[in-house]
Amino acid sequence: MYAIIETGGKQYRVQEGDSIRVEKLNFVDGDTIKFDKVLLVANDSNLNVGKPYIDGAVVEAKVEKQGKNKKVVVFKYKPKKDYRNKKGHRQPYTQVKIEKIVC
C-alpha cells in the first residue's frame, strides 16, 4: 500500500515505514503530523485517485528531526570587471517517518 501526498509545494510517494525529508514544517521532534492533501492511494488490487484530493484520506507521520541540507555555493563573476559575488545557502528540512495510511 502506498500513497502520494502533497506538502510544501511538492509531491511525495510514501509507504508505511518510509522516512522522507520535506520542506520545513513548524513542529517539534516527536510530534505527530497528519497530511490531509492525499492525491492517490493504491492497495494491492484497487487504485483510488482524488479530484484533486481524496476526501477523508489521511497520512499520519512522526517528526524525527529538523535540520539543514548541505551548503549550496552560488558564485557569480564577470571577467575583466573585478566583480565577484560568493553566497551560500542551506535549505532547512523536516525529516518525518510515515506511520499509517488511512483511507
Residue pairs with C-beta under 8 A, 6 or more apart in sequence:
1 15
1 16
1 41
1 42
1 43
1 44
1 101
2 13
2 14
2 15
2 41
2 42
2 101
3 13
3 14
3 15
3 38
3 39
3 40
3 41
3 42
3 57
3 59
3 101
3 103
4 11
4 12
4 13
4 14
4 38
4 39
4 40
5 11
5 12
5 14
5 35
5 37
5 38
5 39
5 59
6 12
6 35
6 37
6 39
6 53
7 22
7 23
7 25
7 35
7 37
8 22
8 23
8 24
8 25
9 23
10 22
10 23
11 39
12 20
12 22
14 20
14 59
14 98
14 101
15 98
15 101
16 98
16 99
16 100
16 101
17 97
17 98
18 97
18 98
19 64
19 95
19 96
19 97
19 98
20 95
20 96
20 98
21 93
21 94
21 95
21 96
22 93
22 94
22 95
22 96
23 93
23 94
24 66
24 92
24 93
24 94
25 33
25 63
25 94
25 96
27 33
27 63
27 94
28 63
29 63
29 64
29 65
29 66
30 62
30 63
31 62
31 63
32 60
32 61
32 62
32 63
32 99
33 60
33 61
33 62
33 63
33 96
34 58
34 59
34 60
34 61
35 58
35 59
35 60
35 61
36 53
36 57
36 58
37 53
38 50
38 53
38 54
38 57
38 58
38 59
38 103
39 49
39 50
39 52
39 53
39 54
40 47
40 48
40 49
40 50
40 54
41 47
41 48
41 54
41 57
41 101
41 103
42 48
48 54
48 57
48 103
50 57
54 103
56 103
57 101
57 102
57 103
58 102
58 103
59 98
59 100
59 101
59 102
60 98
60 99
60 100
60 101
60 102
61 96
61 97
61 98
61 99
62 96
62 97
62 99
63 94
63 95
63 96
64 95
64 96
64 97
65 94
65 95
66 92
66 93
66 94
66 95
67 92
67 93
67 95
68 90
68 91
68 92
68 93
69 90
69 91
69 92
69 93
70 90
71 88
71 89
71 90
72 88
72 89
72 90
72 91
73 86
73 87
73 88
74 86
74 87
74 88
74 89
75 84
75 85
75 86
75 87
76 83
76 84
76 85
76 86
77 83
77 84
77 85
